[in-house]
Structure formats: structure tokens, C-alpha cells
Amino acid sequence: MHQLDDSTRTELEAAAFRRLLRHLDENKDVQNIDLMILADFCRNCLSKWLVAAAEERGTELDYETAREYVYGMPYSEWKDKYQMPATPEQLAALETRQQKKKAQE
């Protein structure tokens, strides 16, 4: 990737990001809590990263607009249709993950 010019690298990164969003959209059964447990990020994190990237470039992008882009619909709609209540096991696993992260800091 280092041999690529900045424009090409940015285009490839953007294409990979769009593919990640399509993959998440095609796998709505993967819950945000599962992503947080396994990878320490979720769809909401992607939304926040988009907002932060916009701010770094002097562009305004509000969080709800970013979430709608990431989720492919308003978050409230996605939540009603696809978000399942977290199980006790998921909550325990997330707590363990967060404790390990704090211990590493």
C-alpha cells in the first residue's frame, strides 16, 4: 500500500469501508454487542469515527446522519427491526472485555 499514491490509497480505503458497511448490512444478525465483545467496535463506533473524520477536515456531519449512513436507515428503525436484547452472557462478556481493556491502559 505504501507504493500507492495518496489518491489511489484513499479510493481503496473508501471502497473497503463501503464493503464493510455492505457486509454489516448483509449480516444484521450480528449484534453490536457481539462486535464490541469480539472487536471492540460496533456500528455506532463507525458512525462516531465518520463524524470525527469530518471534523478533522473542517466538515460538519452530525452523529444521527452518520448513523443513518452506517445503518442504512434511521437508527431507531434499525433498532426496532434488528436489535435483540442483550443476553446475560453477552453482558458478562462485554464487562470482561472492558475490564481487560482498562487493565491494559
N, C-alpha and C positions, 0 to 999 in steps of 0.2 A: 504494500500500500504506500510505502514511502516514496516509491518511484513515480507515483501518480501526481499530476498537477492538482492544485487545491480544488479547482472546479470539478474535475472528474471524481476526486475522492468525496467531495460533498454530495455529488449526484449519487454515487454508490451508497453512501451512508443514508441518504434520504430514501433511496429505493429499499434498502434493508429495513429501515424504520417502518416504511409503509407496509412491507411484507410482514413485519412483526405485528402490526395492527390488524392486518387481514387474518393472520394466524390466530390471534386472540379472539377476533370476531367469529372465526370458524369454530372456536373451542370455548364457547360461552359456559360450558360446564366446568371449566377451570375457574374456580372462585378466586377472588382477590386474596383472601386469607391464605389459600394454598400457595399462591405466588409469593406472598410475604414470608411464609414459612420456609419455602424452598430457595427463594432467590433474593429475598429482602427488597423486593419492589413489587408494585402492582399497577393496575391501570391508572389509579389516581396518582401514583408517583410519576408515571409518564406524562400525565396532564400537568403536574407541577413543574416537571423539567421543561416542558414546552413553554410555559409561562416564564420561567427563569431565562430560557434561551432568548425569548422575545425581549425581555427586559435588558439583557446584556447587549442587545443590538438596538436598543432605544425604541423598540416597537411595543405597543400596548396590546396585550392579549389577556383577557380575563379568564379566570380559572374555569368558570362554567362553559365558556366557549371551547376551551381546550379539552375539557372532559367530554363534551358532545362530540368533538372530533375523534378522540381516542375510543369512546364507546360506540360511536356510530349512531347515536341517538341521545336525547337528553338523559342524564344520569338517573333521574328519578324513574324514567320509563324502563331503563335497563335494570335498575334495582328491583322494580316490581316484577319484571318478567323473568329475570335470570338469577338474582342473588338469593342464595339459600341461607337460612340461619346457620351461624357457625356452630359446629358441634363442640361438646366439651373437650374432645380430643384435639380439635383444631385450635381451640383457645389455649389449651395447655401447651401445645407445640409452639404456638406463636410466643407465648410467655417465655418458654425455654430459649427460643431463638433470640428474643430481646434481651434476656439476661446474659446470654453468651456474648452478644454484641457489646453490652455495657462493660462486661469484664475485659474485653479486648481493647477498649478505649483507654 
